[in-house]
Amino acid sequence: MGTNRSNIKPGITVKIVLKKDQRSGALTEGIVKDLLTNSSFHPHGIKVRLKDGQVGRVKEIIK
């Protein structure tokens, strides 16, 4: 779901997987500040920076 860049905009709430949590799959919820992936699609999820500074790949978009 978080694999298309067009679905993700700054200010929306998402659940991301942090680099340190990739093995466990633990999700972190937060508000998108910046999009870090430049391509329109990424199979593992678009990489974003949250407002609190954490960086990870989007796994879920929360409306």
Chimera marker file (.cmm) of the C-alpha trace (Angstrom):
<marker_set name="trace">
<marker id="1" x="0.000" y="0.000" z="0.000" r="1" g="1" b="0" radius="0.5"/>
<marker id="2" x="2.852" y="2.399" z="0.788" r="1" g="1" b="0" radius="0.5"/>
<marker id="3" x="4.717" y="1.383" z="-2.372" r="1" g="1" b="0" radius="0.5"/>
<marker id="4" x="3.444" y="4.199" z="-4.628" r="1" g="1" b="0" radius="0.5"/>
<marker id="5" x="4.869" y="7.671" z="-4.047" r="1" g="1" b="0" radius="0.5"/>
<marker id="6" x="1.661" y="9.314" z="-5.325" r="1" g="1" b="0" radius="0.5"/>
<marker id="7" x="-0.254" y="7.937" z="-2.294" r="1" g="1" b="0" radius="0.5"/>
<marker id="8" x="2.050" y="9.616" z="0.233" r="1" g="1" b="0" radius="0.5"/>
<marker id="9" x="2.071" y="13.331" z="1.026" r="1" g="1" b="0" radius="0.5"/>
<marker id="10" x="3.639" y="15.349" z="3.858" r="1" g="1" b="0" radius="0.5"/>
<marker id="11" x="1.194" y="15.685" z="6.747" r="1" g="1" b="0" radius="0.5"/>
<marker id="12" x="-0.524" y="12.300" z="6.440" r="1" g="1" b="0" radius="0.5"/>
<marker id="13" x="-0.342" y="9.679" z="9.187" r="1" g="1" b="0" radius="0.5"/>
<marker id="14" x="1.419" y="6.437" z="8.285" r="1" g="1" b="0" radius="0.5"/>
<marker id="15" x="2.925" y="3.330" z="9.866" r="1" g="1" b="0" radius="0.5"/>
<marker id="16" x="6.552" y="2.733" z="8.911" r="1" g="1" b="0" radius="0.5"/>
<marker id="17" x="9.100" y="0.018" z="9.579" r="1" g="1" b="0" radius="0.5"/>
<marker id="18" x="12.386" y="1.423" z="10.881" r="1" g="1" b="0" radius="0.5"/>
<marker id="19" x="15.715" y="-0.010" z="9.711" r="1" g="1" b="0" radius="0.5"/>
<marker id="20" x="16.316" y="-1.543" z="13.152" r="1" g="1" b="0" radius="0.5"/>
<marker id="21" x="12.841" y="-3.152" z="13.092" r="1" g="1" b="0" radius="0.5"/>
<marker id="22" x="13.056" y="-4.730" z="9.623" r="1" g="1" b="0" radius="0.5"/>
<marker id="23" x="13.673" y="-8.225" z="11.029" r="1" g="1" b="0" radius="0.5"/>
<marker id="24" x="10.864" y="-8.071" z="13.593" r="1" g="1" b="0" radius="0.5"/>
<marker id="25" x="8.494" y="-6.091" z="11.371" r="1" g="1" b="0" radius="0.5"/>
<marker id="26" x="7.517" y="-3.772" z="14.233" r="1" g="1" b="0" radius="0.5"/>
<marker id="27" x="5.652" y="-0.701" z="12.972" r="1" g="1" b="0" radius="0.5"/>
<marker id="28" x="6.044" y="2.897" z="14.123" r="1" g="1" b="0" radius="0.5"/>
<marker id="29" x="3.219" y="5.383" z="13.629" r="1" g="1" b="0" radius="0.5"/>
<marker id="30" x="3.829" y="9.014" z="12.796" r="1" g="1" b="0" radius="0.5"/>
<marker id="31" x="3.194" y="11.994" z="10.536" r="1" g="1" b="0" radius="0.5"/>
<marker id="32" x="5.165" y="12.313" z="7.288" r="1" g="1" b="0" radius="0.5"/>
<marker id="33" x="7.538" y="15.276" z="7.085" r="1" g="1" b="0" radius="0.5"/>
<marker id="34" x="9.632" y="14.453" z="3.991" r="1" g="1" b="0" radius="0.5"/>
<marker id="35" x="9.609" y="11.850" z="1.228" r="1" g="1" b="0" radius="0.5"/>
<marker id="36" x="13.097" y="10.423" z="0.775" r="1" g="1" b="0" radius="0.5"/>
<marker id="37" x="12.449" y="8.029" z="-2.140" r="1" g="1" b="0" radius="0.5"/>
<marker id="38" x="12.603" y="9.839" z="-5.481" r="1" g="1" b="0" radius="0.5"/>
<marker id="39" x="11.199" y="7.057" z="-7.665" r="1" g="1" b="0" radius="0.5"/>
<marker id="40" x="7.424" y="6.765" z="-8.119" r="1" g="1" b="0" radius="0.5"/>
<marker id="41" x="7.395" y="3.135" z="-6.890" r="1" g="1" b="0" radius="0.5"/>
<marker id="42" x="9.452" y="1.032" z="-4.468" r="1" g="1" b="0" radius="0.5"/>
<marker id="43" x="8.600" y="-2.635" z="-3.758" r="1" g="1" b="0" radius="0.5"/>
<marker id="44" x="9.555" y="-2.397" z="-0.056" r="1" g="1" b="0" radius="0.5"/>
<marker id="45" x="7.721" y="0.888" z="0.545" r="1" g="1" b="0" radius="0.5"/>
<marker id="46" x="8.492" y="4.559" z="0.007" r="1" g="1" b="0" radius="0.5"/>
<marker id="47" x="11.137" y="5.833" z="2.442" r="1" g="1" b="0" radius="0.5"/>
<marker id="48" x="9.969" y="8.805" z="4.521" r="1" g="1" b="0" radius="0.5"/>
<marker id="49" x="11.122" y="10.955" z="7.423" r="1" g="1" b="0" radius="0.5"/>
<marker id="50" x="8.542" y="11.489" z="10.166" r="1" g="1" b="0" radius="0.5"/>
<marker id="51" x="8.064" y="14.799" z="11.989" r="1" g="1" b="0" radius="0.5"/>
<marker id="52" x="9.946" y="13.343" z="14.984" r="1" g="1" b="0" radius="0.5"/>
<marker id="53" x="12.963" y="12.606" z="12.750" r="1" g="1" b="0" radius="0.5"/>
<marker id="54" x="12.622" y="8.828" z="12.448" r="1" g="1" b="0" radius="0.5"/>
<marker id="55" x="13.222" y="7.347" z="8.981" r="1" g="1" b="0" radius="0.5"/>
<marker id="56" x="11.648" y="4.203" z="7.567" r="1" g="1" b="0" radius="0.5"/>
<marker id="57" x="9.614" y="2.651" z="4.786" r="1" g="1" b="0" radius="0.5"/>
<marker id="58" x="5.836" y="3.103" z="4.652" r="1" g="1" b="0" radius="0.5"/>
<marker id="59" x="3.903" y="-0.114" z="5.289" r="1" g="1" b="0" radius="0.5"/>
<marker id="60" x="0.435" y="1.324" z="5.992" r="1" g="1" b="0" radius="0.5"/>
<marker id="61" x="-1.340" y="4.586" z="5.292" r="1" g="1" b="0" radius="0.5"/>
<marker id="62" x="-3.773" y="5.696" z="7.984" r="1" g="1" b="0" radius="0.5"/>
<marker id="63" x="-6.480" y="8.047" z="6.749" r="1" g="1" b="0" radius="0.5"/>
<link id1="1" id2="2" r="1" g="1" b="0" radius="0.2"/>
<link id1="2" id2="3" r="1" g="1" b="0" radius="0.2"/>
<link id1="3" id2="4" r="1" g="1" b="0" radius="0.2"/>
<link id1="4" id2="5" r="1" g="1" b="0" radius="0.2"/>
<link id1="5" id2="6" r="1" g="1" b="0" radius="0.2"/>
<link id1="6" id2="7" r="1" g="1" b="0" radius="0.2"/>
<link id1="7" id2="8" r="1" g="1" b="0" radius="0.2"/>
<link id1="8" id2="9" r="1" g="1" b="0" radius="0.2"/>
<link id1="9" id2="10" r="1" g="1" b="0" radius="0.2"/>
<link id1="10" id2="11" r="1" g="1" b="0" radius="0.2"/>
<link id1="11" id2="12" r="1" g="1" b="0" radius="0.2"/>
<link id1="12" id2="13" r="1" g="1" b="0" radius="0.2"/>
<link id1="13" id2="14" r="1" g="1" b="0" radius="0.2"/>
<link id1="14" id2="15" r="1" g="1" b="0" radius="0.2"/>
<link id1="15" id2="16" r="1" g="1" b="0" radius="0.2"/>
<link id1="16" id2="17" r="1" g="1" b="0" radius="0.2"/>
<link id1="17" id2="18" r="1" g="1" b="0" radius="0.2"/>
<link id1="18" id2="19" r="1" g="1" b="0" radius="0.2"/>
<link id1="19" id2="20" r="1" g="1" b="0" radius="0.2"/>
<link id1="20" id2="21" r="1" g="1" b="0" radius="0.2"/>
<link id1="21" id2="22" r="1" g="1" b="0" radius="0.2"/>
<link id1="22" id2="23" r="1" g="1" b="0" radius="0.2"/>
<link id1="23" id2="24" r="1" g="1" b="0" radius="0.2"/>
<link id1="24" id2="25" r="1" g="1" b="0" radius="0.2"/>
<link id1="25" id2="26" r="1" g="1" b="0" radius="0.2"/>
<link id1="26" id2="27" r="1" g="1" b="0" radius="0.2"/>
<link id1="27" id2="28" r="1" g="1" b="0" radius="0.2"/>
<link id1="28" id2="29" r="1" g="1" b="0" radius="0.2"/>
<link id1="29" id2="30" r="1" g="1" b="0" radius="0.2"/>
<link id1="30" id2="31" r="1" g="1" b="0" radius="0.2"/>
<link id1="31" id2="32" r="1" g="1" b="0" radius="0.2"/>
<link id1="32" id2="33" r="1" g="1" b="0" radius="0.2"/>
<link id1="33" id2="34" r="1" g="1" b="0" radius="0.2"/>
<link id1="34" id2="35" r="1" g="1" b="0" radius="0.2"/>
<link id1="35" id2="36" r="1" g="1" b="0" radius="0.2"/>
<link id1="36" id2="37" r="1" g="1" b="0" radius="0.2"/>
<link id1="37" id2="38" r="1" g="1" b="0" radius="0.2"/>
<link id1="38" id2="39" r="1" g="1" b="0" radius="0.2"/>
<link id1="39" id2="40" r="1" g="1" b="0" radius="0.2"/>
<link id1="40" id2="41" r="1" g="1" b="0" radius="0.2"/>
<link id1="41" id2="42" r="1" g="1" b="0" radius="0.2"/>
<link id1="42" id2="43" r="1" g="1" b="0" radius="0.2"/>
<link id1="43" id2="44" r="1" g="1" b="0" radius="0.2"/>
<link id1="44" id2="45" r="1" g="1" b="0" radius="0.2"/>
<link id1="45" id2="46" r="1" g="1" b="0" radius="0.2"/>
<link id1="46" id2="47" r="1" g="1" b="0" radius="0.2"/>
<link id1="47" id2="48" r="1" g="1" b="0" radius="0.2"/>
<link id1="48" id2="49" r="1" g="1" b="0" radius="0.2"/>
<link id1="49" id2="50" r="1" g="1" b="0" radius="0.2"/>
<link id1="50" id2="51" r="1" g="1" b="0" radius="0.2"/>
<link id1="51" id2="52" r="1" g="1" b="0" radius="0.2"/>
<link id1="52" id2="53" r="1" g="1" b="0" radius="0.2"/>
<link id1="53" id2="54" r="1" g="1" b="0" radius="0.2"/>
<link id1="54" id2="55" r="1" g="1" b="0" radius="0.2"/>
<link id1="55" id2="56" r="1" g="1" b="0" radius="0.2"/>
<link id1="56" id2="57" r="1" g="1" b="0" radius="0.2"/>
<link id1="57" id2="58" r="1" g="1" b="0" radius="0.2"/>
<link id1="58" id2="59" r="1" g="1" b="0" radius="0.2"/>
<link id1="59" id2="60" r="1" g="1" b="0" radius="0.2"/>
<link id1="60" id2="61" r="1" g="1" b="0" radius="0.2"/>
<link id1="61" id2="62" r="1" g="1" b="0" radius="0.2"/>
<link id1="62" id2="63" r="1" g="1" b="0" radius="0.2"/>
</marker_set>
